[in-house]
Amino acid sequence: MLMFLALIDEERHDDFIKIYTRYKSLATKTAGYYLSNRYDVEEIVQTAFFRISQCLDRLDTDNPRRVANFVITVTRNCCYDLLRKQRRSPKTVTIDSVELLPDEEDAYERLIDRETYAEVVKYILKMPEKYRFVLYLYYACELSITAIAVALNISRSTAHGRLTKGIEMIKRRIGGVDNG
């Protein structure tokens, strides 16, 4: 954070510190939604706050909703940039991506849990954005339905309906009854 403070005007230091402390976890959760590697998540959060520090003078820091939306948007765009860059470069396997399983009995149970989890995540990523975003904000960011409604600029009942329908779609898919 000290690096960022050196890059911005002294009169905006307090604003940046307030934004950084208040929204760092939101940026981390947003990056975690798009990226699986925790080192990439940390790098993206730093990149996002670097970009935020560059346009701090144009940001309305008195409006928390706008700041939160701005942090999410900048973080999401940084994730897209990294994913585009990774798509162009050859794939490598890191030590963090390889796990050793302690015993064979536990290995089978973990495999089934991971397959189910991977199936749910894959299905959520294929869902229409309006359901995917609500599910993400509710479960990953742990926002209330009211906060989701405010963040997405929709009514509370619409947010609740999208969450309910998204959950129903996942249950149908896992249960094997997929209508679409």
C-alpha positions as protocol buffer text, in pm:
chain_id: "A"
residue {
  index: 1
  type: MET
  ca { x: 0 y: 0 z: 0 }
}
residue {
  index: 2
  type: LEU
  ca { x: 293 y: 234 z: 62 }
}
residue {
  index: 3
  type: MET
  ca { x: 385 y: 208 z: -305 }
}
residue {
  index: 4
  type: PHE
  ca { x: 40 y: 334 z: -402 }
}
residue {
  index: 5
  type: LEU
  ca { x: 60 y: 626 z: -160 }
}
residue {
  index: 6
  type: ALA
  ca { x: 381 y: 741 z: -326 }
}
residue {
  index: 7
  type: LEU
  ca { x: 200 y: 756 z: -660 }
}
residue {
  index: 8
  type: ILE
  ca { x: -92 y: 976 z: -558 }
}
residue {
  index: 9
  type: ASP
  ca { x: -126 y: 1333 z: -435 }
}
residue {
  index: 10
  type: GLU
  ca { x: -96 y: 1383 z: -60 }
}
residue {
  index: 11
  type: GLU
  ca { x: -446 y: 1527 z: -33 }
}
residue {
  index: 12
  type: ARG
  ca { x: -592 y: 1200 z: -171 }
}
residue {
  index: 13
  type: HIS
  ca { x: -393 y: 969 z: 65 }
}
residue {
  index: 14
  type: ASP
  ca { x: -677 y: 941 z: 317 }
}
residue {
  index: 15
  type: ASP
  ca { x: -929 y: 862 z: 42 }
}
residue {
  index: 16
  type: PHE
  ca { x: -709 y: 589 z: -100 }
}
residue {
  index: 17
  type: ILE
  ca { x: -638 y: 436 z: 242 }
}
residue {
  index: 18
  type: LYS
  ca { x: -1014 y: 433 z: 313 }
}
residue {
  index: 19
  type: ILE
  ca { x: -1090 y: 267 z: -22 }
}
residue {
  index: 20
  type: TYR
  ca { x: -806 y: 16 z: 13 }
}
residue {
  index: 21
  type: THR
  ca { x: -898 y: -95 z: 365 }
}
residue {
  index: 22
  type: ARG
  ca { x: -1272 y: -102 z: 299 }
}
residue {
  index: 23
  type: TYR
  ca { x: -1273 y: -274 z: -42 }
}
residue {
  index: 24
  type: LYS
  ca { x: -964 y: -496 z: -45 }
}
residue {
  index: 25
  type: SER
  ca { x: -1165 y: -803 z: 56 }
}
residue {
  index: 26
  type: LEU
  ca { x: -1428 y: -729 z: -210 }
}
residue {
  index: 27
  type: ALA
  ca { x: -1156 y: -705 z: -475 }
}
residue {
  index: 28
  type: THR
  ca { x: -1001 y: -1030 z: -349 }
}
residue {
  index: 29
  type: LYS
  ca { x: -1334 y: -1213 z: -364 }
}
residue {
  index: 30
  type: THR
  ca { x: -1406 y: -1074 z: -709 }
}
residue {
  index: 31
  type: ALA
  ca { x: -1067 y: -1185 z: -839 }
}
residue {
  index: 32
  type: GLY
  ca { x: -1113 y: -1523 z: -670 }
}
residue {
  index: 33
  type: TYR
  ca { x: -1434 y: -1569 z: -866 }
}
residue {
  index: 34
  type: TYR
  ca { x: -1244 y: -1550 z: -1195 }
}
residue {
  index: 35
  type: LEU
  ca { x: -907 y: -1699 z: -1097 }
}
residue {
  index: 36
  type: SER
  ca { x: -817 y: -2019 z: -918 }
}
residue {
  index: 37
  type: ASN
  ca { x: -456 y: -1945 z: -825 }
}
residue {
  index: 38
  type: ARG
  ca { x: -422 y: -1741 z: -507 }
}
residue {
  index: 39
  type: TYR
  ca { x: -100 y: -1578 z: -629 }
}
residue {
  index: 40
  type: ASP
  ca { x: -279 y: -1455 z: -939 }
}
residue {
  index: 41
  type: VAL
  ca { x: -559 y: -1324 z: -716 }
}
residue {
  index: 42
  type: GLU
  ca { x: -309 y: -1127 z: -506 }
}
residue {
  index: 43
  type: GLU
  ca { x: -141 y: -992 z: -818 }
}
residue {
  index: 44
  type: ILE
  ca { x: -473 y: -885 z: -967 }
}
residue {
  index: 45
  type: VAL
  ca { x: -581 y: -710 z: -646 }
}
residue {
  index: 46
  type: GLN
  ca { x: -255 y: -513 z: -647 }
}
residue {
  index: 47
  type: THR
  ca { x: -298 y: -429 z: -1017 }
}
residue {
  index: 48
  type: ALA
  ca { x: -657 y: -323 z: -961 }
}
residue {
  index: 49
  type: PHE
  ca { x: -566 y: -90 z: -676 }
}
residue {
  index: 50
  type: PHE
  ca { x: -282 y: 51 z: -883 }
}
residue {
  index: 51
  type: ARG
  ca { x: -534 y: 137 z: -1156 }
}
residue {
  index: 52
  type: ILE
  ca { x: -774 y: 276 z: -896 }
}
residue {
  index: 53
  type: SER
  ca { x: -497 y: 497 z: -757 }
}
residue {
  index: 54
  type: GLN
  ca { x: -437 y: 638 z: -1105 }
}
residue {
  index: 55
  type: CYS
  ca { x: -796 y: 759 z: -1146 }
}
residue {
  index: 56
  type: LEU
  ca { x: -870 y: 846 z: -785 }
}
residue {
  index: 57
  type: ASP
  ca { x: -933 y: 1211 z: -867 }
}
residue {
  index: 58
  type: ARG
  ca { x: -1228 y: 1116 z: -1092 }
}
residue {
  index: 59
  type: LEU
  ca { x: -1384 y: 879 z: -837 }
}
residue {
  index: 60
  type: ASP
  ca { x: -1669 y: 995 z: -613 }
}
residue {
  index: 61
  type: THR
  ca { x: -1540 y: 858 z: -282 }
}
residue {
  index: 62
  type: ASP
  ca { x: -1845 y: 986 z: -93 }
}
residue {
  index: 63
  type: ASN
  ca { x: -2074 y: 734 z: -265 }
}
residue {
  index: 64
  type: PRO
  ca { x: -1991 y: 381 z: -132 }
}
residue {
  index: 65
  type: ARG
  ca { x: -2211 y: 210 z: -390 }
}
residue {
  index: 66
  type: ARG
  ca { x: -2027 y: 371 z: -680 }
}
residue {
  index: 67
  type: VAL
  ca { x: -1690 y: 295 z: -522 }
}
residue {
  index: 68
  type: ALA
  ca { x: -1782 y: -71 z: -469 }
}
residue {
  index: 69
  type: ASN
  ca { x: -1907 y: -103 z: -827 }
}
residue {
  index: 70
  type: PHE
  ca { x: -1592 y: 68 z: -952 }
}
residue {
  index: 71
  type: VAL
  ca { x: -1366 y: -167 z: -751 }
}
residue {
  index: 72
  type: ILE
  ca { x: -1555 y: -471 z: -884 }
}
residue {
  index: 73
  type: THR
  ca { x: -1538 y: -345 z: -1242 }
}
residue {
  index: 74
  type: VAL
  ca { x: -1167 y: -261 z: -1231 }
}
residue {
  index: 75
  type: THR
  ca { x: -1085 y: -594 z: -1065 }
}
residue {
  index: 76
  type: ARG
  ca { x: -1295 y: -787 z: -1316 }
}
residue {
  index: 77
  type: ASN
  ca { x: -1125 y: -611 z: -1607 }
}
residue {
  index: 78
  type: CYS
  ca { x: -783 y: -688 z: -1461 }
}
residue {
  index: 79
  type: CYS
  ca { x: -885 y: -1055 z: -1437 }
}
residue {
  index: 80
  type: TYR
  ca { x: -996 y: -1052 z: -1801 }
}
residue {
  index: 81
  type: ASP
  ca { x: -660 y: -903 z: -1899 }
}
residue {
  index: 82
  type: LEU
  ca { x: -469 y: -1174 z: -1713 }
}
residue {
  index: 83
  type: LEU
  ca { x: -687 y: -1452 z: -1853 }
}
residue {
  index: 84
  type: ARG
  ca { x: -633 y: -1320 z: -2207 }
}
residue {
  index: 85
  type: LYS
  ca { x: -260 y: -1309 z: -2144 }
}
residue {
  index: 86
  type: GLN
  ca { x: -259 y: -1665 z: -2005 }
}
residue {
  index: 87
  type: ARG
  ca { x: -456 y: -1791 z: -2304 }
}
residue {
  index: 88
  type: ARG
  ca { x: -185 y: -1664 z: -2536 }
}
residue {
  index: 89
  type: SER
  ca { x: 104 y: -1814 z: -2338 }
}
residue {
  index: 90
  type: PRO
  ca { x: 180 y: -2189 z: -2310 }
}
residue {
  index: 91
  type: LYS
  ca { x: 32 y: -2379 z: -2017 }
}
residue {
  index: 92
  type: THR
  ca { x: 259 y: -2464 z: -1725 }
}
residue {
  index: 93
  type: VAL
  ca { x: 200 y: -2675 z: -1417 }
}
residue {
  index: 94
  type: THR
  ca { x: 294 y: -2521 z: -1084 }
}
residue {
  index: 95
  type: ILE
  ca { x: 372 y: -2703 z: -762 }
}
residue {
  index: 96
  type: ASP
  ca { x: 68 y: -2541 z: -601 }
}
residue {
  index: 97
  type: SER
  ca { x: -163 y: -2705 z: -855 }
}
residue {
  index: 98
  type: VAL
  ca { x: -42 y: -3057 z: -769 }
}
residue {
  index: 99
  type: GLU
  ca { x: -180 y: -3208 z: -449 }
}
residue {
  index: 100
  type: LEU
  ca { x: -73 y: -3530 z: -282 }
}
residue {
  index: 101
  type: LEU
  ca { x: -351 y: -3741 z: -134 }
}
residue {
  index: 102
  type: PRO
  ca { x: -284 y: -3905 z: 205 }
}
residue {
  index: 103
  type: ASP
  ca { x: -463 y: -4238 z: 152 }
}
residue {
  index: 104
  type: GLU
  ca { x: -667 y: -4421 z: -113 }
}
residue {
  index: 105
  type: GLU
  ca { x: -1001 y: -4431 z: 75 }
}
residue {
  index: 106
  type: ASP
  ca { x: -1000 y: -4059 z: 129 }
}
residue {
  index: 107
  type: ALA
  ca { x: -884 y: -4003 z: -228 }
}
residue {
  index: 108
  type: TYR
  ca { x: -1202 y: -4149 z: -377 }
}
residue {
  index: 109
  type: GLU
  ca { x: -1428 y: -3933 z: -159 }
}
residue {
  index: 110
  type: ARG
  ca { x: -1228 y: -3621 z: -242 }
}
residue {
  index: 111
  type: LEU
  ca { x: -1246 y: -3703 z: -611 }
}
residue {
  index: 112
  type: ILE
  ca { x: -1626 y: -3732 z: -603 }
}
residue {
  index: 113
  type: ASP
  ca { x: -1656 y: -3407 z: -401 }
}
residue {
  index: 114
  type: ARG
  ca { x: -1428 y: -3225 z: -643 }
}
residue {
  index: 115
  type: GLU
  ca { x: -1614 y: -3359 z: -944 }
}
residue {
  index: 116
  type: THR
  ca { x: -1946 y: -3242 z: -800 }
}
residue {
  index: 117
  type: TYR
  ca { x: -1800 y: -2905 z: -706 }
}
residue {
  index: 118
  type: ALA
  ca { x: -1636 y: -2869 z: -1047 }
}
residue {
  index: 119
  type: GLU
  ca { x: -1965 y: -2960 z: -1216 }
}
residue {
  index: 120
  type: VAL
  ca { x: -2153 y: -2698 z: -1013 }
}
residue {
  index: 121
  type: VAL
  ca { x: -1891 y: -2431 z: -1086 }
}
residue {
  index: 122
  type: LYS
  ca { x: -1888 y: -2519 z: -1455 }
}
residue {
  index: 123
  type: TYR
  ca { x: -2266 y: -2497 z: -1469 }
}
residue {
  index: 124
  type: ILE
  ca { x: -2274 y: -2165 z: -1282 }
}
residue {
  index: 125
  type: LEU
  ca { x: -2022 y: -2020 z: -1528 }
}
residue {
  index: 126
  type: LYS
  ca { x: -2251 y: -2123 z: -1816 }
}
residue {
  index: 127
  type: MET
  ca { x: -2558 y: -1963 z: -1656 }
}
residue {
  index: 128
  type: PRO
  ca { x: -2690 y: -1632 z: -1786 }
}
residue {
  index: 129
  type: GLU
  ca { x: -2514 y: -1335 z: -1626 }
}
residue {
  index: 130
  type: LYS
  ca { x: -2818 y: -1216 z: -1437 }
}
residue {
  index: 131
  type: TYR
  ca { x: -2827 y: -1539 z: -1231 }
}
residue {
  index: 132
  type: ARG
  ca { x: -2449 y: -1589 z: -1218 }
}
residue {
  index: 133
  type: PHE
  ca { x: -2381 y: -1242 z: -1074 }
}
residue {
  index: 134
  type: VAL
  ca { x: -2650 y: -1275 z: -807 }
}
residue {
  index: 135
  type: LEU
  ca { x: -2523 y: -1619 z: -701 }
}
residue {
  index: 136
  type: TYR
  ca { x: -2167 y: -1491 z: -691 }
}
residue {
  index: 137
  type: LEU
  ca { x: -2249 y: -1183 z: -486 }
}
residue {
  index: 138
  type: TYR
  ca { x: -2463 y: -1384 z: -244 }
}
residue {
  index: 139
  type: TYR
  ca { x: -2230 y: -1680 z: -186 }
}
residue {
  index: 140
  type: ALA
  ca { x: -1878 y: -1556 z: -262 }
}
residue {
  index: 141
  type: CYS
  ca { x: -1907 y: -1195 z: -148 }
}
residue {
  index: 142
  type: GLU
  ca { x: -2161 y: -1278 z: 124 }
}
residue {
  index: 143
  type: LEU
  ca { x: -2379 y: -980 z: 40 }
}
residue {
  index: 144
  type: SER
  ca { x: -2738 y: -960 z: 156 }
}
residue {
  index: 145
  type: ILE
  ca { x: -3018 y: -960 z: -99 }
}
residue {
  index: 146
  type: THR
  ca { x: -3073 y: -591 z: -32 }
}
residue {
  index: 147
  type: ALA
  ca { x: -2704 y: -515 z: -94 }
}
residue {
  index: 148
  type: ILE
  ca { x: -2713 y: -721 z: -414 }
}
residue {
  index: 149
  type: ALA
  ca { x: -3016 y: -527 z: -532 }
}
residue {
  index: 150
  type: VAL
  ca { x: -2837 y: -198 z: -468 }
}
residue {
  index: 151
  type: ALA
  ca { x: -2512 y: -314 z: -633 }
}
residue {
  index: 152
  type: LEU
  ca { x: -2689 y: -438 z: -946 }
}
residue {
  index: 153
  type: ASN
  ca { x: -2941 y: -152 z: -951 }
}
residue {
  index: 154
  type: ILE
  ca { x: -3242 y: -386 z: -943 }
}
residue {
  index: 155
  type: SER
  ca { x: -3530 y: -427 z: -699 }
}
residue {
  index: 156
  type: ARG
  ca { x: -3495 y: -647 z: -392 }
}
residue {
  index: 157
  type: SER
  ca { x: -3764 y: -886 z: -516 }
}
residue {
  index: 158
  type: THR
  ca { x: -3587 y: -922 z: -852 }
}
residue {
  index: 159
  type: ALA
  ca { x: -3260 y: -1004 z: -675 }
}
residue {
  index: 160
  type: HIS
  ca { x: -3437 y: -1260 z: -456 }
}
residue {
  index: 161
  type: GLY
  ca { x: -3613 y: -1413 z: -757 }
}
residue {
  index: 162
  type: ARG
  ca { x: -3288 y: -1444 z: -953 }
}
residue {
  index: 163
  type: LEU
  ca { x: -3115 y: -1604 z: -657 }
}
residue {
  index: 164
  type: THR
  ca { x: -3400 y: -1851 z: -607 }
}
residue {
  index: 165
  type: LYS
  ca { x: -3419 y: -1938 z: -976 }
}
residue {
  index: 166
  type: GLY
  ca { x: -3040 y: -1977 z: -997 }
}
residue {
  index: 167
  type: ILE
  ca { x: -3042 y: -2219 z: -704 }
}
residue {
  index: 168
  type: GLU
  ca { x: -3330 y: -2413 z: -859 }
}
residue {
  index: 169
  type: MET
  ca { x: -3142 y: -2437 z: -1189 }
}
residue {
  index: 170
  type: ILE
  ca { x: -2837 y: -2578 z: -1009 }
}
residue {
  index: 171
  type: LYS
  ca { x: -3049 y: -2829 z: -813 }
}
residue {
  index: 172
  type: ARG
  ca { x: -3216 y: -2949 z: -1134 }
}
residue {
  index: 173
  type: ARG
  ca { x: -2878 y: -2986 z: -1304 }
}
residue {
  index: 174
  type: ILE
  ca { x: -2722 y: -3180 z: -1017 }
}
residue {
  index: 175
  type: GLY
  ca { x: -3033 y: -3393 z: -981 }
}
residue {
  index: 176
  type: GLY
  ca { x: -2998 y: -3491 z: -1347 }
}
residue {
  index: 177
  type: VAL
  ca { x: -3319 y: -3323 z: -1461 }
}
residue {
  index: 178
  type: ASP
  ca { x: -3189 y: -3059 z: -1702 }
}
residue {
  index: 179
  type: ASN
  ca { x: -3456 y: -2894 z: -1909 }
}
residue {
  index: 180
  type: GLY
  ca { x: -3219 y: -2672 z: -2105 }
}
